[in-house]
Amino acid sequence: MARGIITAPQPEAVEAGAVVMQRGGNAVDAAITCALVQTVVDPQMCGLAGFGSMHLYLPKKGFHGFIDFHTRAPAAVTDDMWEDQIVGESRDGFGFFLKERQNEVGYQSIMIPGSLKAYYEAVQEHGTMDWKDVCAPAIEYAENGFVIRPHVYEFWTKKHDNGRLPTVEKMRCTEAGRSIYFDENDDPKKVGTVLKNPDMARSLRRIAEGGADVFYSGDMAEEIAADMQANDGLLSLDDLKNYETVRSEPLWSDYRDYRISTNQPPGGGVMVLEMLNILENFDLAAMGHNSPEYIRVVSEAMKYATIDKDTRVGDPRYVEVPFDELLDKGYAASLAAQITAGEISHVERLNEVPESQDTTHVCTLDADGNAVTMTHSLGMPSGVVTKGLGFMYNGCMSVFDPRPGRAGSLAPGKGRFTAMSPTIVFKGDDPHVVIGAPGGTFITMGVLQGLLNTLDFGMSISDAIAAPRFSTNSDTIDVTNRIPRFVTDELEKLGYPVARSYLSYHFAGVHAIRIDDGVWTGAADPGRDGMALIV
């Protein structure tokens, strides 16, 4: 009998998690082992100083819930500190542009990280392995090196036409970062090069011995705080000491014959459920997959969810989120009626500028029925590496709205909204699809289409994830290059602006596991370097 299945965007991390299950570890052990390796082999997508959302379903323990570990704004922030610096807002709503870029790169872009604390707590509370053993594969990759993969190098060197700094320029902002990621000619190390990170290996060894406390209140915390203070950072030692993860119940909704469970804000699960509630009012399969009418209807659902997110969803500790209305079937039906009538909704943006983001994900399932789907990230990397520590910090401050008095405005201790939406679909009482994705504000749109493809169109999980996607979180419909022009021509005739990506696979990197009568199938997004493994 198979012990488990795992899928993620990095083959090294998938293999490490699979070996854990081969050796008797459960889905939690495998997921966290995979996540720690991801921090080494995809170090700008995620990291020890990042954030995320972990969805755990552990039937034999009677546990189903979340460890949410979103970044939080340092205590030093004020709601108007950057109000006079605003240049504009990204077209997809993921971030604001400031004149001095201080929310995007460098020490002031760093928020209080949560990743390491969540990894450690998950293993202590729900794992079966010793923490040191969970850390061991990541230490080995940091010490002995990993081969730079195409997607890692592409993310480093990709040029943005949107005013954002390329990641490679962020990686130059500290001497410690340059020593890890650049060669003797001051060029980023190339695809196929073995990248070793002995400083990160030493940090991971300290963490393996001392647990998360080393990072949040011990010697490493003091080193982090000293570096922040010396470079005008906002993050303080008290911020680290006071950080706590949040435990939450799933948000639920029904979709056709299925029950959908996903995460609470400041995660993006409420958007996924709102879109499904709207689309339940349509016979999507009869429209034809990715037909002009299908894309129109789904795009309008995406836009309505985006409008509600922008205006009414934020950290529930600071914003009163109207769940009763947003998840109400009657409200969804009224929006569906407007879509049926051909109305075109409008997403408000401040001085639009296009934007793109990345993150990473892991899904695991074991023979006991334990399932984990976790999205974790650096947001957009800050570029900052503290000398001797080897890991990069998150750069999450750019997502906050610098204008006071809004759902996404700055406040001390506030979590910033993220589209992360690790989701489990239940068929009766049992999991049917375990799904999630990296990809900034594209995450909810990618997860939605993965679900529609398999639940409405009956696609295998591999086909559901590989099918061409689109995303509409502004007034423009963004499409991948595999959606035919004769389709988008019809959308433009209806009055929709269309932006065609040069990429064939885009708009999140969806990863999923599907269970049918005890048979497991898994899939990794073909736009990434990853894979799915059954062991």
C-alpha positions in Angstrom: 0.0 0.0 0.0 1.3 3.5 -0.8 2.4 5.6 2.2 1.6 9.0 0.7 1.6 11.5 -2.1 3.2 14.9 -2.4 3.3 17.6 -5.0 5.2 20.9 -5.0 7.1 23.2 -7.5 10.6 22.0 -6.6 11.7 18.4 -7.3 14.3 18.4 -4.5 11.7 19.4 -2.0 9.2 16.9 -3.3 11.8 14.1 -3.0 12.7 15.1 0.5 9.0 15.0 1.6 8.5 11.7 -0.2 11.5 10.1 1.7 10.0 11.2 5.0 6.8 9.3 4.2 8.8 6.3 3.0 10.4 6.3 6.4 7.1 6.4 8.3 6.5 10.2 8.7 3.0 11.5 8.3 1.7 14.2 5.9 2.6 17.0 8.3 6.2 15.8 8.7 6.5 15.5 4.9 5.0 19.0 4.3 7.3 20.7 6.7 10.4 18.9 5.5 9.4 19.9 2.0 8.8 23.5 3.0 12.2 23.8 4.7 14.0 22.4 1.6 12.0 24.9 -0.5 13.5 27.7 1.6 16.9 26.5 0.5 16.3 25.6 -3.2 13.9 28.4 -4.0 15.2 31.1 -1.7 13.4 34.1 -3.2 10.0 32.4 -3.4 9.9 31.4 0.3 12.1 31.5 3.4 12.4 31.2 7.1 11.6 34.9 7.3 8.4 34.6 5.2 4.7 33.9 5.8 1.8 31.7 4.7 -1.3 29.6 5.5 -1.4 25.9 6.4 -4.6 23.9 6.0 -4.5 20.7 8.0 -7.1 17.8 7.9 -6.2 15.1 10.4 -9.2 12.8 10.7 -7.8 10.3 13.2 -7.0 13.2 15.6 -10.4 14.8 14.9 -8.6 18.0 13.8 -9.5 20.2 10.8 -8.2 23.8 10.8 -5.5 26.3 9.9 -2.2 27.5 11.2 -2.1 31.0 9.7 1.3 32.6 9.8 0.8 35.9 7.9 3.4 38.6 8.3 2.4 41.5 10.5 3.4 45.1 10.4 6.1 46.2 12.8 5.0 48.2 15.8 6.9 51.2 14.4 4.5 51.8 11.5 1.9 54.5 11.2 -1.0 54.7 8.9 0.2 57.8 7.1 3.9 57.3 7.1 4.1 56.9 3.3 1.0 58.8 2.2 3.0 61.5 0.5 5.2 59.0 -1.4 2.4 57.3 -3.5 3.1 56.9 -7.2 0.4 54.4 -8.1 -1.1 50.9 -7.6 -0.4 47.7 -9.5 -3.1 46.8 -12.0 -4.0 43.5 -10.3 -4.2 45.2 -6.9 -1.0 43.6 -5.5 1.0 46.4 -4.1 1.6 50.2 -4.2 4.5 52.1 -5.7 6.3 54.7 -3.7 8.8 57.3 -5.0 11.7 56.0 -2.9 10.7 52.3 -3.3 11.2 51.8 0.5 8.1 49.5 0.7 9.5 47.3 -2.1 13.2 46.7 -1.4 15.5 47.1 1.6 15.1 47.1 5.3 11.8 49.1 5.6 10.0 46.6 3.3 10.4 43.8 5.9 7.4 42.7 8.1 7.4 40.4 11.1 7.9 36.9 9.7 5.8 33.8 10.7 7.0 30.9 8.6 9.5 29.3 10.9 7.2 29.5 14.0 4.4 27.8 12.0 6.7 25.0 10.7 7.9 24.3 14.2 4.5 24.3 15.8 3.0 22.1 13.1 5.7 19.4 13.7 5.4 19.7 17.5 1.6 19.5 17.6 0.8 17.2 14.7 4.0 15.5 13.4 5.5 12.2 14.3 9.2 12.9 13.7 11.9 14.7 15.7 12.4 18.3 14.7 16.1 17.7 14.0 15.2 15.0 11.5 12.7 17.3 9.8 15.4 20.0 9.4 18.2 17.6 8.2 17.4 17.5 4.4 17.3 21.3 4.2 20.7 21.5 6.1 22.1 19.1 3.6 21.0 21.1 0.6 22.3 24.3 2.1 25.7 22.8 2.9 26.3 20.6 -0.2 24.4 22.8 -2.6 21.6 22.5 -5.1 21.6 22.9 -8.9 20.0 26.2 -10.0 16.9 25.3 -12.0 15.4 27.2 -14.9 12.5 28.6 -13.0 14.8 29.9 -10.2 17.1 31.7 -12.7 14.2 33.0 -14.7 12.7 34.6 -11.6 16.0 36.2 -10.7 16.6 37.7 -14.1 13.2 38.4 -15.4 12.9 42.1 -16.5 9.7 43.9 -15.5 8.0 46.4 -17.7 6.0 47.6 -14.8 8.3 49.9 -12.8 9.2 47.2 -10.3 12.9 46.4 -9.6 14.0 43.1 -11.1 14.7 40.5 -8.4 18.3 40.4 -9.4 18.7 44.0 -8.4 17.1 43.4 -5.0 19.6 40.5 -4.5 22.4 43.0 -4.8 21.2 45.2 -2.0 23.3 43.6 0.7 26.9 42.3 0.6 25.7 39.0 2.2 23.3 38.5 -0.7 25.8 39.3 -3.3 28.3 36.7 -1.9 25.7 33.9 -2.1 24.0 34.6 -5.4 26.6 36.2 -7.7 29.7 34.9 -9.4 33.2 36.5 -9.6 32.0 38.7 -12.5 29.1 40.1 -10.4 26.6 38.2 -12.5 23.9 36.0 -11.0 24.9 32.4 -10.9 23.7 30.5 -14.0 21.3 27.6 -14.6 23.1 24.3 -13.8 25.5 25.9 -11.3 25.7 24.3 -7.8 24.8 26.9 -5.3 26.0 26.4 -1.7 24.9 28.5 1.2 27.0 27.6 4.3 25.6 30.5 6.3 22.1 29.2 5.8 23.3 25.7 6.7 24.7 27.1 10.0 21.4 29.0 10.7 19.4 25.8 10.1 21.6 23.8 12.4 21.0 26.4 15.1 17.3 26.2 14.5 17.4 22.3 14.5 19.0 22.4 17.9 17.0 25.3 19.5 13.7 25.2 17.6 11.8 28.4 16.6 12.7 30.2 19.8 16.3 30.7 18.5 14.8 32.9 15.7 12.1 34.7 17.7 13.7 35.3 21.1 17.2 33.8 21.2 20.6 34.8 19.9 19.5 34.8 16.2 16.6 37.2 17.1 19.2 39.6 18.6 21.3 39.4 15.5 18.3 40.1 13.3 17.2 43.0 15.4 20.7 44.5 15.5 20.9 44.4 11.7 17.5 46.0 11.4 18.4 48.8 13.8 21.7 49.5 12.1 20.0 49.9 8.7 16.8 51.9 9.7 14.6 48.9 9.5 11.2 48.9 11.1 11.4 45.3 12.5 12.4 45.1 16.2 13.4 42.5 18.7 10.0 43.0 20.5 8.2 42.5 17.2 9.9 39.1 16.9 9.3 38.1 20.6 5.6 39.1 20.4 4.8 37.3 17.1 2.2 34.5 17.4 0.6 32.3 14.7 -3.2 32.3 14.4 -5.4 29.2 14.7 -8.6 29.4 12.8 -11.5 27.2 11.7 -12.1 26.7 7.9 -14.5 28.9 6.0 -17.1 26.6 4.4 -19.5 26.7 1.4 -21.3 24.3 -0.8 -20.7 24.1 -4.5 -23.0 21.8 -6.5 -22.6 18.4 -4.8 -19.4 19.3 -3.0 -18.4 21.0 0.3 -15.5 23.5 0.1 -13.2 24.4 3.0 -10.7 27.1 2.8 -8.9 29.8 4.9 -10.0 32.9 6.7 -8.8 36.4 6.0 -6.3 37.9 5.7 -6.0 34.9 3.4 -7.9 34.7 0.1 -10.3 31.8 0.7 -13.3 34.1 1.0 -12.7 35.1 -2.6 -12.7 31.5 -3.8 -16.0 30.8 -2.1 -17.7 34.0 -3.3 -16.7 33.2 -6.9 -17.9 29.6 -6.6 -21.2 30.8 -5.1 -21.7 33.1 -8.1 -20.8 30.5 -10.7 -23.1 27.9 -9.2 -25.9 29.8 -10.8 -24.6 29.0 -14.3 -24.3 25.8 -16.4 -20.6 26.3 -17.1 -20.1 22.9 -18.8 -22.8 23.8 -21.4 -21.0 27.0 -22.3 -17.9 25.0 -23.3 -14.5 25.3 -21.6 -12.7 28.6 -22.2 -15.4 29.7 -24.7 -16.0 33.5 -25.0 -19.1 33.2 -22.9 -17.4 31.0 -20.2 -14.5 33.5 -19.9 -16.9 36.4 -19.7 -19.0 34.9 -17.0 -16.1 33.6 -14.9 -14.2 36.9 -15.4 -17.2 38.9 -14.0 -17.3 36.6 -11.0 -13.6 37.2 -10.5 -14.1 41.0 -10.7 -17.0 41.0 -8.2 -14.9 39.1 -5.7 -12.0 41.4 -6.3 -14.1 44.5 -5.7 -15.4 43.0 -2.5 -11.8 42.1 -1.4 -10.5 45.6 -2.2 -13.2 47.4 -0.3 -14.4 45.0 2.5 -11.8 42.3 3.3 -8.7 42.7 5.4 -7.2 41.4 8.7 -10.3 40.6 10.8 -8.6 42.0 13.9 -8.6 45.4 12.3 -11.4 45.2 9.7 -15.0 44.0 10.2 -15.3 41.5 7.3 -19.0 41.0 6.4 -18.9 37.2 5.9 -22.7 36.8 6.2 -23.1 38.9 3.1 -20.0 37.9 1.1 -20.8 34.2 1.4 -24.6 34.5 1.2 -26.1 32.5 -1.7 -28.7 35.2 -2.3 -26.0 37.9 -2.7 -24.2 35.6 -5.1 -27.5 35.1 -7.1 -28.0 38.8 -7.4 -24.5 39.2 -8.8 -25.1 36.3 -11.1 -28.2 38.1 -12.4 -26.2 41.1 -13.3 -23.7 38.9 -15.2 -26.6 37.2 -17.0 -27.9 40.7 -18.0 -24.5 41.4 -19.6 -23.4 44.1 -17.1 -19.7 44.9 -17.1 -18.4 45.6 -13.6 -15.6 48.0 -12.8 -12.6 47.4 -10.6 -11.2 50.7 -9.2 -7.4 51.2 -9.3 -5.2 54.1 -8.4 -2.9 55.0 -11.3 -2.7 51.5 -12.7 0.7 49.8 -13.2 1.0 46.1 -14.1 2.5 43.8 -11.6 3.6 40.2 -11.0 4.5 38.1 -8.0 5.5 34.7 -6.8 5.3 32.3 -3.9 5.4 28.5 -3.4 3.1 25.6 -2.3 3.0 22.0 -1.1 0.2 19.4 -0.9 0.6 16.1 1.0 -1.7 13.2 1.8 -0.8 10.0 3.7 -2.3 6.6 4.2 -4.1 7.6 7.3 -6.0 10.2 5.4 -4.1 13.2 6.8 -3.9 16.0 4.3 -1.9 19.2 4.3 -2.1 22.1 1.7 0.2 25.0 2.5 1.1 28.1 0.6 4.1 30.1 1.9 6.1 32.9 0.5 8.4 35.9 0.9 5.7 38.0 -0.8 8.1 39.9 -2.9 11.7 39.4 -1.6 13.2 42.4 0.2 16.7 41.6 -1.1 18.0 41.8 2.5 20.3 39.1 3.9 21.8 39.6 7.3 25.5 38.8 7.3 26.2 35.3 8.6 22.6 34.1 8.5 22.1 33.2 4.9 18.4 33.7 4.4 16.5 36.5 2.7 13.7 38.4 4.4 10.2 39.0 3.1 9.4 42.3 1.4 5.7 42.4 2.3 5.2 46.1 3.2 4.4 47.0 -0.5 1.0 45.4 -0.3 -0.4 47.8 2.3 -2.4 50.8 1.1 -0.4 53.9 2.0 -3.7 55.9 2.2 -5.2 55.9 5.7 -8.7 54.8 6.5 -9.0 51.9 4.1 -9.4 48.1 4.6 -5.8 47.6 3.5 -4.2 50.6 5.3 -1.1 50.4 7.5 -1.4 49.7 11.2 0.9 48.3 13.8 0.6 44.5 14.1 -1.8 44.3 11.1 -1.7 41.4 8.7 -1.7 42.3 5.0 -4.2 40.6 2.7 -2.9 37.7 0.6 -4.7 35.7 -2.0 -3.2 32.5 -0.5 -6.1 30.0 -0.4 -5.1 26.4 0.4 -8.4 24.6 -0.1 -9.8 21.1 0.4 -12.9 19.9 -1.5 -15.0 17.3 0.3 -17.2 14.7 -1.4 -19.5 13.6 1.4 -17.3 13.4 4.4 -14.1 12.6 2.6 -11.5 14.8 0.9 -11.8 14.7 -2.9 -9.4 17.5 -4.0 -6.5 19.0 -2.0 -5.4 22.2 -3.9 -3.4 25.4 -3.6 -1.1 27.6 -5.6 1.6 30.3 -5.5 1.2 33.4 -7.6 0.3 36.7 -5.8 -3.2 37.9 -6.6 -3.5 35.2 -9.4 -3.7 32.5 -6.7 -7.4 32.7 -6.1 -8.0 32.8 -9.9 -5.8 29.8 -10.5 -7.3 27.7 -7.6 -10.8 28.6 -8.9 -10.1 27.4 -12.4 -8.4 24.2 -11.2 -11.6 23.4 -9.2 -13.9 24.3 -12.1 -11.9 22.2 -14.5 -12.2 19.1 -12.5 -15.6 19.6 -10.7 -17.6 21.0 -13.7 -15.7 19.7 -16.7 -14.7 16.3 -15.3 -11.0 16.7 -16.2 -8.3 14.6 -14.6 -6.3 16.6 -12.0 -3.4 16.8 -14.4 -5.5 18.1 -17.2 -7.3 20.5 -14.9 -4.1 22.1 -13.9 -2.5 22.1 -17.3 -5.5 23.7 -19.1 -5.0 27.3 -20.3 -5.9 29.9 -17.7 -7.0 33.5 -17.5 -7.2 36.1 -14.7 -9.5 39.1 -14.3 -8.7 41.1 -11.2 -8.9 44.5 -12.9 -11.1 45.7 -15.9 -8.7 43.8 -18.2 -8.9 40.1 -18.9 -5.4 38.6 -18.8 -5.0 35.4 -20.9 -2.3 32.9 -21.4 -0.9 32.6 -24.9 -2.7 29.2 -25.5 -6.2 30.8 -25.4 -6.9 31.4 -29.1 -7.3 34.9 -30.5 -10.6 34.0 -32.1 -11.9 33.6 -28.5 -10.4 36.9 -27.2 -11.6 38.7 -30.4 -15.2 37.9 -29.3 -14.5 39.3 -25.8 -13.1 42.5 -27.2 -16.2 42.9 -29.3 -18.2 42.8 -26.0 -16.1 45.7 -24.6 -13.5 43.8 -22.6 -9.8 44.9 -22.8 -7.7 41.8 -23.2 -4.0 41.5 -22.3 -2.2 38.4 -23.8 0.7 37.0 -21.8 3.8 35.8 -23.7 3.6 32.7 -21.4 1.8 29.5 -22.2 1.4 28.6 -18.5 0.7 31.5 -16.2 -1.7 33.0 -13.6 -0.6 31.0 -10.5 1.2 27.7 -10.3 -1.6 25.3 -9.2 -0.7 22.1 -7.4 -3.2 19.5 -6.3 -4.1 16.0 -5.2 -7.3 14.2 -6.2 -8.8 11.2 -4.4 -11.4 9.0 -6.1 -12.6 5.9 -4.2 -9.2 5.6 -2.5 -7.2 6.2 -5.7 -4.7 9.1 -5.5 -3.6 11.2 -8.4 -1.4 14.3 -8.1 -0.3 17.1 -10.4 2.3 19.9 -10.5 1.8 22.9 -12.6 3.7 22.5 -15.9 4.7 26.2 -15.7 7.0 25.4 -12.8 9.8 22.9 -12.3 8.0 20.6 -9.8 6.4 17.2 -9.8 4.1 14.9 -7.9 5.3 11.7 -6.3 3.5 8.7 -4.8 5.6 6.5 -2.4 
